[in-house]
Each structure stands twice: as C-alpha cells, then as structure tokens.
Amino acid sequence: VKLGDWFNQGRPVLVMFVYYRCPLACPQLLERYARTYRQLDTLTIGRDYNVLVVSIDPTDKPESAAAAKSDWLAN
C-alpha cells in the first residue's frame, strides 16, 4: 500500500507513529486511542475517518503490524 492511498479517500486520516514492540508509551497511546474511539457514537473508522498506525522501528516487520492490529482490535 502506498502512503498516498490513505489520503485520497475523501476523509480525515489519524496517523500515529509508534514502535509495535515498545514497552512504554506506545501501548498506552494505542490503548487510550482504542478507548476513546469506542466512545464515539457518531463516527466510524473507515466510514468517517481512517486510522494509520506506522512503526518507526526499522526492525518491525509486517507480522509485527498484524499482531499489533489484532491485539488492538481485541481490546
């Protein structure tokens, strides 16, 4: 997927830069976001806005992203 593809869909994009395997701030950031988005009754991810979580850790792989997404959606 090209980065520009996320910004050509006619809706806002929330971009978060994290380390998927970060032991400190990154999991807290993602958890707080997950809690907040679940409280939004009028906005839906994918319909009203997109969320793009990008790892800035050069050792993270697509598997790391998939595991983080699975964990995030399960919470």
MARDO-925957 format. One record per residue: residue in one letter; x, y, z of N, C-alpha, C in turn. Coordinates in steps of 0.2 Angstrom, whole numbers, plus 5000, padded with zeros to 4 digits. Atoms other than C-alpha are relative to their C-alpha. Example, Ala and Ser with C-alpha at 12.3 -4.5 7.8 and 13.67 -1.06 7.14 Angstrom:
BEGIN
a500449945000506249785039500450065000s499649944999506849955036499650055003
//
This chain:
BEGIN
v500449945000500050005000500450065000k499749945000500650174996499850055005l500249964995500650305009499450054997g500449965003499750424997499349974999d500750035001498250304995499650015006w500449994994497750335013499750075000f500249935000497550525009499650024994n500449985006496550514993499349975001q500650044999494950435001499450055002g500549954998494050605005499850005007r500249994993494050585024500750015004p499449994996495250635038500449935001v499650054999496750525042500350015007l499650004994497350495060500649964999v499450035001499150455059500449995007m499650004994500150385074500649964998f499450035001501950345074500249975007v499850044994502450205086500549954999y499650075000503550055090499549955002y500450054998502549905089500249965006r499850044994503549815102500350055006c499849954995503849975113499749985007p500350024993503649935132499750055004l500249954996503250105137499450044997a500549965002502250245129499649984994c500450025006501650165113499449965001p500650044999500550035120499550045004q500549964996499750165132499750054995l500349955005499450285117499549964996l500550045004498650145107499449985004e500650014995497550095122499650065001r500449944999497050265125499650024994y500449985006496550295107499449955000a500650055001495550125107499550025005r500549984996494650185122499650064998t500349945002494250355115499649984994y500450025006493650285098499449965001r500650044998492450165106499550045003q500549954997491650315115499750044995l500349955005491250405098499449964997d500650035003489450365094499950024993t500249985007489350465078500649994995l499550015005491050425070500249934999t499850075001491550265062500750004996i499450015004493350215057499849974993g500150025007493350185038499550034997r500649975003491750275035500150085001d499949934999492150445043500750035000y499349985000493950445045500449935000n499650065001495450325043500550005006v499550004995496750275056500649964997l499450035003498550235050500550005006v499550004995499750175063500749974997v499450015003501550175057500649995005s499450024995503050095066500650044997i499449965002504650205066500649955003d499550054998505650045072500249974994p499850045006506649985057500049935001t500050075000506649815064499349975000d500750035001504749795064499949984993k500250035006504049685051499350004999p500750005001502349665043499649955006e500350044995502049525056499950045006s500049964994502349645070499450054999a500549965002501049765062499349965001a500650045000499749625060499949985008a500150024993500049565079499750065004a500249944996499849745085499350024998k500749995002498249765075499549965003s500450054997497549605081499950025008d500049984993497949655099499550065001w500349944999497249825097499249994999l500750025002495549765089499749965006a500350054995495349635103499950045007n500149964994495449775117499450045000
//
